[in-house]
């Protein structure tokens, strides 16, 4: 980031300018910091569980389809999804 001296505002000259790095530092109360950390932890856990759930769902669809030879609509009923969603998952 480039910040000009007061005399340079509006001028095209590079003379008198300095380069600085700005960092945001927000001094939050400890309880708020802990709450924000908990939010970040929960979001990370949710992302991990979402990936795990997707893998288990794909395996379940494959077993219901190949092993039990259930229709897409029957699979959807058992898994609580739409038949369109089952079809989308199978296409991956």
N, CA, C and O atoms as a DFTB+ gen file, in Angstrom:
368 C
 N C O
     1  1       0.850      -1.167       0.000
     2  2       0.000       0.000       0.000
     3  2       0.893       1.225       0.000
     4  3       1.941       1.224       0.646
     5  1       0.512       2.232      -0.686
     6  2       1.287       3.469      -0.799
     7  2       0.499       4.611      -0.174
     8  3      -0.660       4.834      -0.522
     9  1       1.122       5.325       0.739
    10  2       0.473       6.471       1.373
    11  2       1.264       7.721       1.030
    12  3       2.485       7.752       1.182
    13  1       0.584       8.729       0.578
    14  2       1.244       9.984       0.213
    15  2       1.309      10.917       1.417
    16  3       0.481      10.859       2.326
    17  1       2.316      11.772       1.390
    18  2       2.384      12.817       2.414
    19  2       1.316      13.845       2.106
    20  3       0.775      13.883       1.001
    21  1       1.019      14.667       3.075
    22  2      -0.067      15.632       2.923
    23  2       0.134      16.541       1.723
    24  3      -0.842      16.926       1.080
    25  1       1.369      16.893       1.404
    26  2       1.633      17.782       0.286
    27  2       1.433      17.137      -1.072
    28  3       1.341      17.833      -2.083
    29  1       1.365      15.825      -1.103
    30  2       1.261      15.116      -2.382
    31  2      -0.159      14.739      -2.782
    32  3      -0.368      14.288      -3.908
    33  1      -1.111      14.902      -1.929
    34  2      -2.473      14.496      -2.300
    35  2      -2.865      15.176      -3.588
    36  3      -2.841      16.402      -3.688
    37  1      -3.218      14.395      -4.551
    38  2      -3.639      14.925      -5.837
    39  2      -2.506      15.073      -6.825
    40  3      -2.759      15.258      -8.015
    41  1      -1.268      14.998      -6.378
    42  2      -0.129      15.129      -7.296
    43  2       0.269      13.752      -7.814
    44  3       0.034      12.746      -7.144
    45  1       0.864      13.699      -8.992
    46  2       1.293      12.443      -9.586
    47  2       2.719      12.066      -9.215
    48  3       3.195      11.002      -9.610
    49  1       3.402      12.907      -8.470
    50  2       4.804      12.691      -8.129
    51  2       4.966      11.531      -7.154
    52  3       4.132      11.339      -6.270
    53  1       6.040      10.756      -7.314
    54  2       6.363       9.667      -6.398
    55  2       7.197      10.161      -5.219
    56  3       7.327       9.451      -4.222
    57  1       7.766      11.369      -5.314
    58  2       8.644      11.899      -4.267
    59  2       7.866      12.098      -2.978
    60  3       6.732      12.579      -2.988
    61  1       8.482      11.726      -1.880
    62  2       7.863      11.956      -0.584
    63  2       6.889      10.879      -0.144
    64  3       6.323      10.975       0.945
    65  1       6.679       9.863      -0.958
    66  2       5.752       8.813      -0.551
    67  2       6.523       7.707       0.164
    68  3       7.728       7.548      -0.028
    69  1       5.816       6.956       0.981
    70  2       6.424       5.844       1.703
    71  2       5.556       4.606       1.523
    72  3       4.350       4.705       1.295
    73  1       6.178       3.455       1.627
    74  2       5.427       2.202       1.582
    75  2       5.205       1.737       3.008
    76  3       6.126       1.736       3.824
    77  1       3.981       1.345       3.298
    78  2       3.654       0.840       4.631
    79  2       2.796      -0.403       4.502
    80  3       2.133      -0.620       3.489
    81  1       2.823      -1.200       5.531
    82  2       1.948      -2.372       5.598
    83  2       0.970      -2.134       6.731
    84  3       1.377      -1.886       7.866
    85  1      -0.303      -2.208       6.433
    86  2      -1.330      -2.014       7.442
    87  2      -1.885      -3.369       7.869
    88  3      -2.168      -4.235       7.041
    89  1      -2.030      -3.524       9.170
    90  2      -2.630      -4.752       9.694
    91  2      -3.780      -4.358      10.605
    92  3      -3.679      -3.421      11.397
    93  1      -4.862      -5.087      10.474
    94  2      -5.991      -4.861      11.374
    95  2      -5.718      -5.590      12.683
    96  3      -5.437      -6.788      12.690
    97  1      -5.799      -4.881      13.756
    98  2      -5.712      -5.491      15.072
    99  2      -6.922      -5.031      15.848
   100  3      -7.093      -3.844      16.123
   101  1      -7.751      -5.977      16.195
   102  2      -8.958      -5.665      16.931
   103  2      -8.829      -6.304      18.299
   104  3      -8.647      -7.517      18.405
   105  1      -8.921      -5.517      19.322
   106  2      -8.803      -6.005      20.691
   107  2     -10.203      -6.347      21.193
   108  3     -10.945      -5.479      21.652
   109  1     -10.544      -7.628      21.096
   110  2     -11.869      -8.078      21.506
   111  2     -11.810      -8.647      22.918
   112  3     -10.769      -9.143      23.348
   113  1     -12.920      -8.575      23.634
   114  2     -12.969      -9.204      24.956
   115  2     -12.709     -10.715      24.838
   116  3     -13.034     -11.335      23.826
   117  1     -12.122     -11.284      25.882
   118  2     -11.742     -12.704      25.869
   119  2     -12.935     -13.613      25.594
   120  3     -12.793     -14.594      24.865
   121  1     -14.101     -13.317      26.153
   122  2     -15.260     -14.183      25.925
   123  2     -15.699     -14.153      24.463
   124  3     -16.155     -15.165      23.932
   125  1     -15.564     -13.006      23.814
   126  2     -15.906     -12.900      22.395
   127  2     -14.878     -13.653      21.562
   128  3     -15.236     -14.328      20.597
   129  1     -13.589     -13.543      21.933
   130  2     -12.547     -14.301      21.233
   131  2     -12.819     -15.797      21.321
   132  3     -12.687     -16.516      20.330
   133  1     -13.199     -16.267      22.510
   134  2     -13.508     -17.696      22.689
   135  2     -14.711     -18.102      21.848
   136  3     -14.727     -19.181      21.256
   137  1     -15.724     -17.226      21.796
   138  2     -16.915     -17.525      21.001
   139  2     -16.560     -17.615      19.520
   140  3     -17.034     -18.513      18.825
   141  1     -15.731     -16.692      19.030
   142  2     -15.331     -16.714      17.628
   143  2     -14.501     -17.952      17.315
   144  3     -14.629     -18.526      16.233
   145  1     -13.650     -18.368      18.253
   146  2     -12.877     -19.591      18.053
   147  2     -13.796     -20.803      18.007
   148  3     -13.584     -21.722      17.215
   149  1     -14.817     -20.803      18.858
   150  2     -15.777     -21.912      18.858
   151  2     -16.541     -21.969      17.536
   152  3     -16.795     -23.052      17.008
   153  1     -16.901     -20.815      17.010
   154  2     -17.565     -20.768      15.696
   155  2     -16.658     -21.371      14.629
   156  3     -17.104     -22.186      13.821
   157  1     -15.386     -20.971      14.624
   158  2     -14.437     -21.498      13.637
   159  2     -14.277     -23.007      13.803
   160  3     -14.235     -23.740      12.814
   161  1     -14.188     -23.474      15.047
   162  2     -14.054     -24.917      15.304
   163  2     -15.285     -25.678      14.814
   164  3     -15.164     -26.729      14.186
   165  1     -16.462     -25.143      15.103
   166  2     -17.706     -25.797      14.683
   167  2     -17.819     -25.838      13.166
   168  3     -18.254     -26.842      12.603
   169  1     -17.434     -24.765      12.510
   170  2     -17.492     -24.744      11.043
   171  2     -16.537     -25.768      10.446
   172  3     -16.873     -26.437       9.468
   173  1     -15.344     -25.893      11.032
   174  2     -14.371     -26.873      10.563
   175  2     -14.916     -28.297      10.779
   176  3     -14.790     -29.158       9.909
   177  1     -15.521     -28.525      11.952
   178  2     -16.114     -29.833      12.235
   179  2     -17.261     -30.135      11.277
   180  3     -17.393     -31.259      10.792
   181  1     -18.088     -29.128      11.006
   182  2     -19.221     -29.318      10.097
   183  2     -18.742     -29.670       8.688
   184  3     -19.335     -30.514       8.017
   185  1     -17.678     -29.023       8.252
   186  2     -17.124     -29.319       6.919
   187  2     -16.604     -30.756       6.865
   188  3     -16.824     -31.468       5.885
   189  1     -15.917     -31.171       7.920
   190  2     -15.402     -32.544       7.987
   191  2     -16.553     -33.552       7.989
   192  3     -16.504     -34.560       7.284
   193  1     -17.575     -33.277       8.777
   194  2     -18.730     -34.177       8.842
   195  2     -19.500     -34.199       7.522
   196  3     -20.029     -35.240       7.131
   197  1     -19.566     -33.069       6.841
   198  2     -20.242     -33.017       5.543
   199  2     -19.545     -33.926       4.545
   200  3     -20.200     -34.664       3.809
   201  1     -18.216     -33.875       4.519
   202  2     -17.451     -34.741       3.620
   203  2     -17.651     -36.204       3.986
   204  3     -17.826     -37.053       3.112
   205  1     -17.622     -36.492       5.283
   206  2     -17.823     -37.869       5.744
   207  2     -19.224     -38.356       5.374
   208  3     -19.390     -39.484       4.911
   209  1     -20.217     -37.515       5.574
   210  2     -21.596     -37.863       5.261
   211  2     -21.776     -38.136       3.770
   212  3     -22.489     -39.063       3.387
   213  1     -21.133     -37.332       2.935
   214  2     -21.237     -37.525       1.483
   215  2     -20.672     -38.880       1.088
   216  3     -21.245     -39.571       0.246
   217  1     -19.557     -39.262       1.687
   218  2     -18.967     -40.563       1.384
   219  2     -19.851     -41.719       1.806
   220  3     -20.019     -42.685       1.062
   221  1     -20.414     -41.622       2.995
   222  2     -21.307     -42.669       3.493
   223  2     -22.568     -42.743       2.639
   224  3     -23.060     -43.834       2.348
   225  1     -23.090     -41.594       2.239
   226  2     -24.281     -41.561       1.391
   227  2     -24.028     -42.235       0.049
   228  3     -24.860     -43.008      -0.426
   229  1     -22.891     -41.947      -0.558
   230  2     -22.562     -42.580      -1.841
   231  2     -22.466     -44.095      -1.696
   232  3     -22.940     -44.833      -2.559
   233  1     -21.858     -44.558      -0.614
   234  2     -21.755     -46.006      -0.376
   235  2     -23.134     -46.625      -0.171
   236  3     -23.411     -47.711      -0.680
   237  1     -23.998     -45.938       0.575
   238  2     -25.346     -46.447       0.815
   239  2     -26.125     -46.552      -0.486
   240  3     -26.806     -47.550      -0.723
   241  1     -26.032     -45.538      -1.325
   242  2     -26.735     -45.561      -2.612
   243  2     -26.225     -46.717      -3.460
   244  3     -27.010     -47.427      -4.089
   245  1     -24.928     -46.901      -3.475
   246  2     -24.353     -47.991      -4.264
   247  2     -24.846     -49.348      -3.764
   248  3     -25.195     -50.213      -4.567
   249  1     -24.878     -49.540      -2.451
   250  2     -25.354     -50.803      -1.887
   251  2     -26.842     -51.022      -2.176
   252  3     -27.249     -52.121      -2.552
   253  1     -27.643     -49.982      -2.001
   254  2     -29.081     -50.108      -2.258
   255  2     -29.357     -50.384      -3.730
   256  3     -30.293     -51.107      -4.072
   257  1     -28.546     -49.811      -4.585
   258  2     -28.739     -49.966      -6.018
   259  2     -28.220     -51.313      -6.519
   260  3     -28.947     -52.070      -7.162
   261  1     -26.962     -51.597      -6.220
   262  2     -26.323     -52.782      -6.785
   263  2     -26.643     -54.065      -6.021
   264  3     -26.919     -55.105      -6.619
   265  1     -26.602     -53.979      -4.722
   266  2     -26.799     -55.199      -3.927
   267  2     -28.268     -55.564      -3.769
   268  3     -28.647     -56.727      -3.915
   269  1     -29.093     -54.564      -3.469
   270  2     -30.520     -54.836      -3.259
   271  2     -31.368     -54.567      -4.490
   272  3     -32.553     -54.899      -4.520
   273  1     -30.759     -53.964      -5.505
   274  2     -31.444     -53.668      -6.757
   275  2     -32.710     -52.828      -6.559
   276  3     -33.728     -53.059      -7.211
   277  1     -32.631     -51.853      -5.653
   278  2     -33.774     -50.980      -5.415
   279  2     -33.822     -49.886      -6.479
   280  3     -32.793     -49.477      -7.017
   281  1     -35.001     -49.437      -6.762
   282  2     -35.164     -48.346      -7.724
   283  2     -34.658     -47.041      -7.103
   284  3     -34.487     -46.931      -5.889
   285  1     -34.429     -46.076      -7.961
   286  2     -33.977     -44.762      -7.499
   287  2     -34.998     -44.142      -6.550
   288  3     -34.625     -43.524      -5.553
   289  1     -36.272     -44.305      -6.851
   290  2     -37.319     -43.747      -5.983
   291  2     -37.344     -44.445      -4.626
   292  3     -37.533     -43.788      -3.602
   293  1     -37.155     -45.766      -4.601
   294  2     -37.108     -46.485      -3.320
   295  2     -35.884     -46.069      -2.505
   296  3     -35.965     -45.906      -1.288
   297  1     -34.763     -45.901      -3.180
   298  2     -33.561     -45.426      -2.488
   299  2     -33.821     -44.046      -1.885
   300  3     -33.449     -43.775      -0.743
   301  1     -34.452     -43.193      -2.655
   302  2     -34.756     -41.836      -2.196
   303  2     -35.647     -41.870      -0.961
   304  3     -35.415     -41.128      -0.007
   305  1     -36.665     -42.728      -0.973
   306  2     -37.557     -42.842       0.180
   307  2     -36.794     -43.286       1.426
   308  3     -36.992     -42.735       2.509
   309  1     -35.929     -44.274       1.274
   310  2     -35.171     -44.783       2.421
   311  2     -34.176     -43.762       2.968
   312  3     -33.935     -43.707       4.174
   313  1     -33.607     -42.966       2.089
   314  2     -32.575     -42.016       2.497
   315  2     -33.110     -40.612       2.786
   316  3     -32.364     -39.736       3.224
   317  1     -34.399     -40.405       2.540
   318  2     -34.985     -39.091       2.809
   319  2     -34.552     -38.020       1.826
   320  3     -34.453     -36.843       2.173
   321  1     -34.293     -38.443       0.589
   322  2     -33.874     -37.519      -0.462
   323  2     -34.835     -37.617      -1.635
   324  3     -35.679     -38.512      -1.682
   325  1     -34.708     -36.702      -2.572
   326  2     -35.518     -36.794      -3.785
   327  2     -34.856     -37.790      -4.745
   328  3     -33.652     -38.035      -4.672
   329  1     -35.659     -38.352      -5.636
   330  2     -35.078     -39.271      -6.613
   331  2     -34.113     -38.534      -7.545
   332  3     -33.164     -39.124      -8.062
   333  1     -34.370     -37.219      -7.755
   334  2     -33.460     -36.429      -8.577
   335  2     -32.088     -36.303      -7.905
   336  3     -31.053     -36.373      -8.567
   337  1     -32.098     -36.116      -6.581
   338  2     -30.830     -35.996      -5.855
   339  2     -30.065     -37.313      -5.891
   340  3     -28.842     -37.311      -6.031
   341  1     -30.761     -38.429      -5.767
   342  2     -30.115     -39.733      -5.868
   343  2     -29.446     -39.870      -7.234
   344  3     -28.305     -40.320      -7.333
   345  1     -30.152     -39.485      -8.263
   346  2     -29.616     -39.556      -9.618
   347  2     -28.351     -38.690      -9.751
   348  3     -27.359     -39.118     -10.339
   349  1     -28.400     -37.477      -9.201
   350  2     -27.231     -36.587      -9.248
   351  2     -26.029     -37.232      -8.557
   352  3     -24.914     -37.185      -9.075
   353  1     -26.251     -37.820      -7.416
   354  2     -25.161     -38.444      -6.666
   355  2     -24.577     -39.625      -7.437
   356  3     -23.364     -39.838      -7.435
   357  1     -25.431     -40.378      -8.083
   358  2     -24.961     -41.516      -8.876
   359  2     -24.099     -41.076     -10.056
   360  3     -23.243     -41.835     -10.511
   361  1     -24.312     -39.861     -10.556
   362  2     -23.578     -39.362     -11.720
   363  2     -22.157     -38.908     -11.392
   364  3     -21.367     -38.665     -12.304
   365  1     -21.822     -38.792     -10.122
   366  2     -20.481     -38.339      -9.729
   367  2     -19.424     -39.337     -10.105
   368  3     -18.242     -39.110      -9.846
